[in-house]
Amino acid sequence: MNISKTGFTAIFWFCGTLLAFGQRIDLKDLSAFKNPSNSWSLAQNVVADLNTENVLKTTKGEGILVNQSTAKKPDLIYTP
């Protein structure tokens, strides 16, 4: 029974990984998104400030999509 669960988990993980690589977005700028709000930015590194609630410290760069917003609704639309 455990072998079946392990095999299913491995196949599920593998398929998810393939899907993620197929949907990969090149994050060098925000041009892939339709009218991104000012709360979205790109960073090279992101670290959570554990002493302050809801604060992220970022290093300017590319590759990581960061949202520092207090809004409850989505404000980023991907346009392939």
Stockholm file with secondary structure:
# STOCKHOLM 1.0

chainA/1-80         MNISKTGFTAIFWFCGTLLAFGQRIDLKDLSAFKNPSNSWSLAQNVVADLNTENVLKTTKGEGILVNQSTAKKPDLIYTP
#=GR chainA/1-80 SS CHHHHHHHHHHHHHHHHHHHHHTCCCTTSSTTEESCCTTEEEEEEEEECTTSTTCEEEEEEEEEEEECCCCSSCCCEECC
#=GC SS_cons        CHHHHHHHHHHHHHHHHHHHHHTCCCTTSSTTEESCCTTEEEEEEEEECTTSTTCEEEEEEEEEEEECCCCSSCCCEECC
//
